[in-house]
Amino acid sequence: MKTDVIIIGAGPTGLALACQLIRYGIDFVIIDKKETTTPHSKAIGVQARTLEIYEQIGLANKLIEQGAIAAKARMVVGGEVRGEIEFGELGKDMSPYPFVLIVEQGKHETILYDFIKANDKDVSWQTELESFTQDETGVKATVKNANGETETIEAKFLVGCDGAKSPVRHALGLTFEGITFERMFYVADVQIDWNFSHDAGHAFLLKNNLLAFFPMTGDGQWRIVGTFPEEFAKEEGDVLYEEIEVRIKRDTELDLDITKVNWFSTYKVHTRHVNKFSVGRCFLAGDSAHIHTPAGAQGMNTGIQDGYNLAWKIWTVLRGKADAVKILETYNEERLENAKNLLETTDRFFNMAASPDVFLSYFRRYVFPYVAGVAFSIDAVKKFVFPRVSQIGINYRHGSLSENADGNFKVKAGDRMPYFSVEGESIYDRLRQPKFHLLTFFDGNNNPPEISENDFTELMDFHSLPLYPAIAEIFGAKKSFVVFLRPDNYVAFISAQISAARLEKYLTEKLQ
């Protein structure tokens, strides 16, 4: 069997990558040793940046229909509500999806899988990677299917989306360094009969533990995430559900009735990342490359963005339009920096939520609940918090594909293209094609650049737009300028020099 890309693992990261490859017209084979998509809820938080990515392939609204917007969070201390934060419009004017979406991973995976099947592709379930080799021309993988038969698949590239224990990572000899938290985490999907309404999440602010309840779709259905104290000595898999329920009731200080348990799991949390995201023609994405605490609902969304970053780079190489070594090395460059930042962020989130530090513990229980509601209504706080949680603030400013050559713009090369409306529609509606985009914003005093045909123009589209005052404010521009976007809608360069020569210079130096 021959193909362009072999994907190992059909969780959210692998399935989302397959959807992107379909978008770019890239052939692939995706395998997984499971029987089908997960029946469990698992990761439930879908961030704005993920929805922006899904919007390009028509899946954002389908996912929203299956979930619920996290509209607000109540803070509970000593069994009493002490404060409330409104979340539903936290990112207003920053994204078309100014919220966190709560949707079960099982439903999420089904939507991705249905898209794959609707495009005449499928997952090879109950199929396991046995070994692989690579050289300068491609990869050969030996896999075993459900019948115990082995076959060889030849491809240009291989991507390991095969989880925290990743056989692909081990075979590549990559390290996975970091730490393991001493305390045990638990997660349970349950039905509860209690006095708190189903229209908000509930964070129980404790002295040195984490406990949060998230409303799920369905009457009385909740996701509970919490920790045992550090002195709790049992191993993963040895914890009985009854022990979890005792801990929940003790920490909530409530007489609640858990009437049904749909699913639960216990686990030790590791915070680790690989030393490299790629070796030759083999790549890692998702949990195979980075794992961390569940604080902030970042993990699954980051894995999806790994694939989004990689897919367009493979596309340019397969089309013969970019230097393979030059462009593919930027995947490791950009996503490794992001993984390092991610681990620092989630560690900070966790410390704020559960650290036993005396000062943090006091602030968490006796100060934060009373000021948070007001703080999160302030625009400056929203503009600080939402980009970090929603992942729209992720940037590649330090990357070699980002070029800040001229002009003092507020938006920098390496930033995600800002969200704004043009003539009543989202700018993203114009940027759905899987191509590079050249946008020229005119103040009325310049002519559009005359772009001559070259080897790259077939991979590009062109947009000429008026420099409306709101756009000038967002970019910090006083006169006409040009923005060149990568296919993942990150800014490659932004320039006041509106000329074909400016574009040619970037393409020659950075891609070709």
Buried (B, 14 or more C-beta within 10 A) or exposed (E): EEBBBBBBBBBBBBBBBBBBBBBBEBBBBBBBBBEEBBEBBBBBBBBBBBBBBBBBBEBBEBBBEBBBBBBBBBBBBEEEEBBBBEBEEBBEBBBBBBBBBBBBBBBBBBBBBEBBEEBEBEBBBBBBBEEBEBEEEBBBBEBBBEEEEEEEBEBBBBBBBBBBEBBBBEBBEBEBEBEEBEBBBBBBBBBBEBEBEBEBBBBBBBEBBBBBBBBBBEEBBBBBBBBBBEEEEEEEEEBEBEBBBEBBBEBBBBEBEBEEEBBBBBBEBBBBBBEBBBBBBBBBBBBBBBBBBBBBBBBBBBBBBBBBBBBBBBBBBBBEBBEBEBBBBBBBBBBBBBBEEBBEBBBBBBBBBBBEEEEBBEBBBEEBBEEBBEEBEEEEBBBEBBBBBBBBBBBBEEBBBBBBEEBEBEBBBBBBBBBBBBEEEBBBEBBBEBBBBBBBBBEEEBEEBEBEEBEBBEBBBBBEBEBBEEBBEBBEBEBBBBBBBBBBBBBBBBBBBBBEEBBBBBBEEBBB
